[in-house]
Each structure stands twice: as C-alpha cells, then as structure tokens.
C-alpha cells in the first residue's frame, strides 16, 4: 500500500485557509489560527448575504422608483396600486431601469396608473 | 440586465436655495437631507454621493414648535474630564443659527464617512444673502405630494 505522508495534506489545508484569508486585516491574514476562525465566519456571512442581496436590490429599486414617481407627482405607493388596478405587470427591477434610462416610458406608466386609480385616491 | 450603478463622473449636481423663514427646523432638515443624499433622483445609490448642493438662507428665522426654544439644549464635549458644554437653542439661534440648522441636517444623514462627505455640500447662512450666485441655484419650494 502506498505510503501517505501527513505533512503534504497539512500544508495544503493551511495554505488554502491562508489564501482565502488574504487581504484580511492584521493577524487574520497572517496567522493560521486567526485566519481559520475568520474564514468560518466569512463563509457564513457570504452565504447569508447572497440571500440578502435579493432584498437589498429590491429595496434600491423601490427607492429609485419612488424618486422618479415623485418627480411625476405621485408616490410609490399609489403608483404600484394604480399599476395593479390597470393590470400592468412590470416588475420593480424593470421599473427602476426605466426610471433611470427611459424617463418618457416611465412617465407614460405613471399616467396609466393615475388613470386606473379611483377618483378619490388619484387627487394630486 | 444589470442594475444601474452610477460612476463618480456622471452624476449631475444642481444647486438649491431653501428659504428657512418660518419653516419648522426638522421639516426643513428632512428636505435638505433628501436633496443632499440624492434620494430625489432615479440614479440614487446608497454607496455613492448622488446628491445636490443645498444653500439654506434665513437660518436665523427658522421656527421651533412647542417650548423647544426654551427647553431644547445642544451638547458638545471637549474630550477633557468635565468638558461637557451645553447651549440652549434660544441662545444658539440668536448667536449661531447656522449651527442649529447644520446639527439638525447632520443628524438625518448617514453617520459614516459618506455622511461626513455629504454634509460638506450644505451651505447655511443666517441672513438672506449667500455668496453662491455664480452656481445659479434654483429656489426649492417645500411642498408635499398628496397621497
């Protein structure tokens, strides 16, 4: 049976951790023990934040849509309500992109939403 | 499709003048903070300064509600033991009204490096004069969109 020397794998394990921790602050990029502890946390944060990223972007799109809607004299809340009543299924990602790159199309969507709102709520 | 990400060079910055006469301090500050952060623009991004410049004139005529003029106190600390200084808003608004407005706006901006960068675009003057005529600032009216 082939002989396995332990040092090869031990070195490889430490090298992988230290390479992963490169760029970290202070001891955390230099000492194996500190780097290992930090990598355990970093992987957890990365896993969590890949999921949080979906919500973060939705939040940003809503902020941008609200800014563009207010420039057209309407709040985000009423815009979404109006679009739903008008049966316009444009999602927030596309709405936000229109707000940045195509203001005229966005304005026409605002008008469509305004037309679909009941008269009492469409005021101003 | 990628979400738009503003580059430092491509942000248009405008100048706004807000007349603070008889405007309630906090309500003035929310509008100033929105403009400074750029939350009124569709290109807003939380990690970049996308905002405009804001000039506030007549800061000395700003209004406080209730009895805050008598009771509200501004604190600061020198760092030395016993170094807590305090000044009431009645005194602050007569001596340095621009400081009162700056404090109110600063509290509504992010408390980080970006926030400290944003506050530098705010220019407050106690009287009706301001030296930024060359920037051709546009008067900003405080109004609310009805729901």
Interface residues (C-beta under 8 A of the other chain):
Chain A: X57 X60 X61 X63 X64 X65 X67 X68 X70 X71 X73 X74 X75 X77 X78 X93 X96 X97 X99 X100 X101 X103 X106 X121 X123 X124
Chain B: X1 X3 X4 X39 X40 X41 X42 X43 X44 X45 X46 X145 X146 X147
